[in-house]
Amino acid sequence: MKIIILHYSAPPVVGGVESVIDHHARLMTNDGQQVSVIAGRGAKFDERIPFYHFAPVDSTHPQVLAIKKELDGGTVSPRFGELVEKIKSGLLELLSNADILIAHNVCSLNKNLALTAALNDVSRKNKTLRLILWHHDLAWTTPRYRKELHEGHPWDLLKTAWPNAVQVTISDARQEELSSLMNLPKSQITVVPNGVDVEKFFKLEEQTRAYVREFDLLQAGPLLLLPVRITPRKNIELALKILARLRTPFPTARLLVTGPLGPHNPQNKKYFERLRAVRAELGLDHAAHFLAELTNEYVPDAVISDFYKLADALLYPSVEEGFGIPILEAGFAGLPVFCSDIPPLRKLGGNHAIYFKPDEDPQAVANMITEHLQASRIYGLRAEVRLHFTWESIYKEKIAPLLRL
């Protein structure tokens, strides 16, 4: 599909709507759509996405500001009509081959009412164009805009349900406001929230990003981190058995083991084979992940650090340790620590870790983890954001279906 996104400005202009446009355009492009952006300010922000600069679209264009001053006082002068025709002519040309136009805030704010009126005319003329009106803010329900609004045309365009337009808001609260304002059933207003770009937010290394995509780690909940080499004293088989039990209360629980095979004992290869057999027996092939299956090379510290940002807990069931650096790293990362009760780890974790015997019943440990996480508001919100408010999940659950309607 040929999709055009329209707003007063676009990246690299800094703003909430501009950031949303950036993410939407990239996600749609990644999904194989032909996306273009029209704005009065901004520039090309992705080599794959054409950018069309159309000055009269800008809310801060001198001519737009002069006419807005008249409109704010309740005057609709001939200059307004002239600007409407100018914008309409440009839009008709720019949109001639588009399948979908997504207009952000253009039809809910009075920042450029000539653009709003022009787009209304274009939508009536171009019957094949599918119009999606994406409302972040509503002038008619916001007190600070009230003195700038008047009854009649063109202000009424901001509170009228345009024929055949798809209405989208960014929250349930905005949906409620728009429903009341336009006398529309809420069922006719789609809510598509804004999201978080996990990779950018955490500044993940490119190698980390590849692992996250390979294992689909953003769908984990919880993600248990076990940053150890693959050697028998690390007791990894217990971690697998704990994970199997944990997936009853948490069906999307995952385990990530980051280390390679221990380099000094030939038996480690057999141990790894045994671990993979246990994983298969427990039905964990898509839930327990070993980086050693993807690479024999050293995984940089920066990548391991990234996994501490992504994980929900440290699981550390070693039978023997000389020290226990992961305990310290988890402390800095703010992760809850579930570890075996052996002297070096008890010394490091003190009263701040949750302990179990190295030969503990896996169900008992799973119960410890479950009790802690279910009582944790931090984990609860984190899991909710990861599952429903990453841009990838929003696109998959909300935006892609909207485009296919």
Buried (B, 14 or more C-beta within 10 A) or exposed (E): BEBBBBBBBBBEBEEEBBBBBBBBBBBBBEBEBBBBBBBBBBEBBBEEBEBBBBBBBBBEBEBBEEBBEEBBEEEBEEBBEEBBBBBBEBBBEBBEEBBBBBBBBBBBBBBBBBBBBBBBBBBEEBEEBBBBBBBBBBBBBEEEBEEBBBEEEBBEBBBBBBEEBBBBBBBEEBBBBBBEBBEBEBEEBBBBEBBBBBBEEBEBBEBBBEBBEEBEBBBBBBBBBBBBBBBBBBBBBBBBBBBBBBBEBBEBBBBBBBBBBBEEEEEBEEBBEEBBEBBEEBEBEEBBBBBBEEEEEEBEEEBBBBBBBBBBBBBBBBEEBEEBEBBEBBBEBEBBBBBBBBEBBBEBBEEEBBBBEBEBBBBEBBBBBBEBBEEBEEBEEBBEBBBEBBBBBBBEEBBBEBBEE
